[in-house]
Amino acid sequence: MAVRKNSVVSIGDAIKEFIKEHKLDDKFLERRIAEAWHSMFGPQIGELTREIRFAEGVLTISLTSSVLRKELSLSADKVMKALNTHLGADVIVKLVLT
């Protein structure tokens, strides 16, 4: 973290800088995305979700149901847009369903 001489940095800005410097952005986003996924799609789809990973704009969702995987892949753009809207930013640029 860069030390600024004679300037005051807010705690929020210091935390943001720490997160960025230590490349923790994706891990925090991954957690927020997982919460959004479960909130938006509910417990039934949540039970069929094995794993949620996010790195460098790519969201990978592992599902236990091939039928659900196929159904969601047909509307992947809508799912991605809905998640980005829920998150308040266009952070997901690609959705991979496995």
Phi and psi restraints in degrees (value plus and minus 20) as a CYANA .aco file:
   2 ALA   PHI     -93.4   -53.4
   2 ALA   PSI     115.1   155.1
   3 VAL   PHI    -114.6   -74.6
   3 VAL   PSI     107.1   147.1
   4 ARG   PHI    -120.0   -80.0
   4 ARG   PSI     107.7   147.7
   5 LYS   PHI     -98.4   -58.4
   5 LYS   PSI     111.7   151.7
   6 ASN   PHI      37.4    77.4
   6 ASN   PSI      13.2    53.2
   7 SER   PHI    -154.6  -114.6
   7 SER   PSI     130.5   170.5
   8 VAL   PHI    -121.9   -81.9
   8 VAL   PSI     111.9   151.9
   9 VAL   PHI    -135.6   -95.6
   9 VAL   PSI     112.5   152.5
  10 SER   PHI     -89.0   -49.0
  10 SER   PSI     137.2   177.2
  11 ILE   PHI     -80.7   -40.7
  11 ILE   PSI     -61.2   -21.2
  12 GLY   PHI     -78.7   -38.7
  12 GLY   PSI     -64.8   -24.8
  13 ASP   PHI     -86.0   -46.0
  13 ASP   PSI     -58.3   -18.3
  14 ALA   PHI     -84.4   -44.4
  14 ALA   PSI     -61.0   -21.0
  15 ILE   PHI     -85.7   -45.7
  15 ILE   PSI     -64.6   -24.6
  16 LYS   PHI     -79.0   -39.0
  16 LYS   PSI     -62.7   -22.7
  17 GLU   PHI     -85.1   -45.1
  17 GLU   PSI     -62.5   -22.5
  18 PHE   PHI     -80.3   -40.3
  18 PHE   PSI     -66.3   -26.3
  19 ILE   PHI     -80.4   -40.4
  19 ILE   PSI     -64.2   -24.2
  20 LYS   PHI     -86.0   -46.0
  20 LYS   PSI     -66.2   -26.2
  21 GLU   PHI     -83.7   -43.7
  21 GLU   PSI     -52.8   -12.8
  22 HIS   PHI    -118.1   -78.1
  22 HIS   PSI      -8.6    31.4
  23 LYS   PHI      33.6    73.6
  23 LYS   PSI      23.7    63.7
  24 LEU   PHI    -116.1   -76.1
  24 LEU   PSI     -22.5    17.5
  25 ASP   PHI     -72.2   -32.2
  25 ASP   PSI     -71.0   -31.0
  26 ASP   PHI     -82.5   -42.5
  26 ASP   PSI     -56.1   -16.1
  27 LYS   PHI     -88.2   -48.2
  27 LYS   PSI     -60.7   -20.7
  28 PHE   PHI     -86.2   -46.2
  28 PHE   PSI     -62.7   -22.7
  29 LEU   PHI     -83.7   -43.7
  29 LEU   PSI     -59.9   -19.9
  30 GLU   PHI     -78.0   -38.0
  30 GLU   PSI     -61.8   -21.8
  31 ARG   PHI     -87.0   -47.0
  31 ARG   PSI     -63.7   -23.7
  32 ARG   PHI     -84.4   -44.4
  32 ARG   PSI     -58.8   -18.8
  33 ILE   PHI     -86.0   -46.0
  33 ILE   PSI     -62.5   -22.5
  34 ALA   PHI     -81.0   -41.0
  34 ALA   PSI     -62.4   -22.4
  35 GLU   PHI     -84.1   -44.1
  35 GLU   PSI     -61.5   -21.5
  36 ALA   PHI     -84.3   -44.3
  36 ALA   PSI     -62.4   -22.4
  37 TRP   PHI     -77.3   -37.3
  37 TRP   PSI     -71.1   -31.1
  38 HIS   PHI     -88.7   -48.7
  38 HIS   PSI     -55.6   -15.6
  39 SER   PHI     -87.4   -47.4
  39 SER   PSI     -63.2   -23.2
  40 MET   PHI     -96.8   -56.8
  40 MET   PSI     -58.6   -18.6
  41 PHE   PHI    -122.5   -82.5
  41 PHE   PSI     -28.1    11.9
  42 GLY   PHI      58.7    98.7
  42 GLY   PSI     157.3   197.3
  43 PRO   PHI     -88.5   -48.5
  43 PRO   PSI     -51.3   -11.3
  44 GLN   PHI     -84.5   -44.5
  44 GLN   PSI     -68.0   -28.0
  45 ILE   PHI     -92.9   -52.9
  45 ILE   PSI     -53.1   -13.1
  46 GLY   PHI     -77.8   -37.8
  46 GLY   PSI     -58.2   -18.2
  47 GLU   PHI     -88.6   -48.6
  47 GLU   PSI     -44.8    -4.8
  48 LEU   PHI    -111.8   -71.8
  48 LEU   PSI     -20.7    19.3
  49 THR   PHI    -114.4   -74.4
  49 THR   PSI      99.4   139.4
  50 ARG   PHI    -106.6   -66.6
  50 ARG   PSI     -63.9   -23.9
  51 GLU   PHI    -175.2  -135.2
  51 GLU   PSI     126.4   166.4
  52 ILE   PHI    -147.0  -107.0
  52 ILE   PSI     102.4   142.4
  53 ARG   PHI    -147.5  -107.5
  53 ARG   PSI     124.7   164.7
  54 PHE   PHI    -159.9  -119.9
  54 PHE   PSI     108.5   148.5
  55 ALA   PHI    -175.9  -135.9
  55 ALA   PSI     110.3   150.3
  56 GLU   PHI      32.2    72.2
  56 GLU   PSI      22.3    62.3
  57 GLY   PHI      66.2   106.2
  57 GLY   PSI     -25.7    14.3
  58 VAL   PHI    -123.5   -83.5
  58 VAL   PSI     100.3   140.3
  59 LEU   PHI    -119.8   -79.8
  59 LEU   PSI     102.1   142.1
  60 THR   PHI    -133.0   -93.0
  60 THR   PSI     100.6   140.6
  61 ILE   PHI    -133.4   -93.4
  61 ILE   PSI     101.1   141.1
  62 SER   PHI    -117.8   -77.8
  62 SER   PSI     105.7   145.7
  63 LEU   PHI    -138.0   -98.0
  63 LEU   PSI     131.8   171.8
  64 THR   PHI    -111.1   -71.1
  64 THR   PSI     -28.9    11.1
  65 SER   PHI    -132.7   -92.7
  65 SER   PSI      98.6   138.6
  66 SER   PHI     -87.8   -47.8
  66 SER   PSI     -51.0   -11.0
  67 VAL   PHI     -86.1   -46.1
  67 VAL   PSI     -66.3   -26.3
  68 LEU   PHI     -84.4   -44.4
  68 LEU   PSI     -61.6   -21.6
  69 ARG   PHI     -77.2   -37.2
  69 ARG   PSI     -65.7   -25.7
  70 LYS   PHI     -84.9   -44.9
  70 LYS   PSI     -65.2   -25.2
  71 GLU   PHI     -81.6   -41.6
  71 GLU   PSI     -65.1   -25.1
  72 LEU   PHI     -90.3   -50.3
  72 LEU   PSI     -53.0   -13.0
  73 SER   PHI     -86.1   -46.1
  73 SER   PSI     -49.6    -9.6
  74 LEU   PHI     -89.6   -49.6
  74 LEU   PSI     -43.7    -3.7
  75 SER   PHI    -142.5  -102.5
  75 SER   PSI      12.9    52.9
  76 ALA   PHI     -78.2   -38.2
  76 ALA   PSI     -60.2   -20.2
  77 ASP   PHI     -83.1   -43.1
  77 ASP   PSI     -60.4   -20.4
  78 LYS   PHI     -87.0   -47.0
  78 LYS   PSI     -60.8   -20.8
  79 VAL   PHI     -82.5   -42.5
  79 VAL   PSI     -66.5   -26.5
  80 MET   PHI     -81.2   -41.2
  80 MET   PSI     -65.1   -25.1
  81 LYS   PHI     -83.3   -43.3
  81 LYS   PSI     -62.9   -22.9
  82 ALA   PHI     -83.4   -43.4
  82 ALA   PSI     -62.6   -22.6
  83 LEU   PHI     -85.1   -45.1
  83 LEU   PSI     -64.9   -24.9
  84 ASN   PHI     -80.6   -40.6
  84 ASN   PSI     -61.0   -21.0
  85 THR   PHI     -82.5   -42.5
  85 THR   PSI     -64.8   -24.8
  86 HIS   PHI     -80.9   -40.9
  86 HIS   PSI     -57.4   -17.4
  87 LEU   PHI    -100.3   -60.3
  87 LEU   PSI     -37.7     2.3
  88 GLY   PHI      60.8   100.8
  88 GLY   PSI      -4.4    35.6
  89 ALA   PHI    -181.2  -141.2
  89 ALA   PSI     132.6   172.6
  90 ASP   PHI    -106.0   -66.0
  90 ASP   PSI      54.9    94.9
  91 VAL   PHI    -114.3   -74.3
  91 VAL   PSI     -46.8    -6.8
  92 ILE   PHI    -113.7   -73.7
  92 ILE   PSI      98.6   138.6
  93 VAL   PHI    -127.6   -87.6
  93 VAL   PSI     -35.6     4.4
  94 LYS   PHI    -168.6  -128.6
  94 LYS   PSI     119.2   159.2
  95 LEU   PHI    -136.8   -96.8
  95 LEU   PSI     105.2   145.2
  96 VAL   PHI    -137.8   -97.8
  96 VAL   PSI     105.3   145.3
  97 LEU   PHI    -129.6   -89.6
  97 LEU   PSI     105.4   145.4
